[in-house]
Amino acid sequence: MGIDYGIRRVGVAVTDEQGLAIRGLTTIDRKKNPDLIAAILSLIKQEKPEALVIGLPLDINMAETVMSKEVRSFAEKLQISSGLPVNFVDESYSSKKAAELMRFRKKKMRKDKAAIDRLAACLILQSYREDQGWEY
């Protein structure tokens, strides 16, 4: 399960049962779901992933940022609550890449921030899989 952690929204992506196709599952609005861990645990129960892949924001020098600390704290809580292993990938610019991919869509979709967050989660999961040597 891929997770694009954000202050306002959290994008979530999963693979199919064979682990071949990646799809955006949902975007969690943090104002509507203040208990983010519980919301993700519900998705974990539903999707039954083997591991979690969380995007870690790094600066241009590949150093961790203030947001990186928040992501690591969230990941630690999620790992303890879920019992699943957590892996990190550099998510620098994943939302910008997702927005760039969306620019070829209809105007309404280009501005759909929830869709951009789901796509960013897909890119995070894809990046991890490529780092692990997966071929499509």
Residue, then its C-alpha position, 0 to 999 in steps of 0.5 A: m500500500g502506497i501512502d502520500y502523506g500530506i497536511r490536508r490530504v493523504g493519498v492511498a494506492v494499492t496493487d491488485e492481488q497479483g501485485l501487477a497493477i497499481r491503482g489509486l484507492t482513495t484520498i483521505d481528507r484530514k479535516k473530515n477524518p481527524d483520526l488518520i491512523a484509524a482511517i488507514l487501518s480500516l483500508i489495511k483491513q479491507e485491502k490486506p497489504e503485505a507492507l506499507v510504502i510511505g513517501l518521505p519528503l527530502d530537500i534538494n540536497m536529499a536531506e530530511t526536512v521538518m515534514s520528514k520528521e512528521v512523516r516518520s512519526f506518523a509512520e512509526k504510529l502506523q507501523i505499531s498499530s498495523g504490525l506491517p513493515v513500513n518502507f520509505v521512498d523519496e517522494s520529492y515532487s511526487s505531487k508535482k509529477a502527478a499534477e503534470l501527468m494530470r494536465f492532459r486531462k479535462k480541466k475539471m480533473r486537472k484541478d482535482k487535488a484528491a485525484i492528484d494525491r491518489l496519483a502521487a501515492c501510485l507514483i510512490l508505490q511504483s518508485y518503491r517497486e522499481d527500486q526493488g527490481w520489479e519489472y512490468 
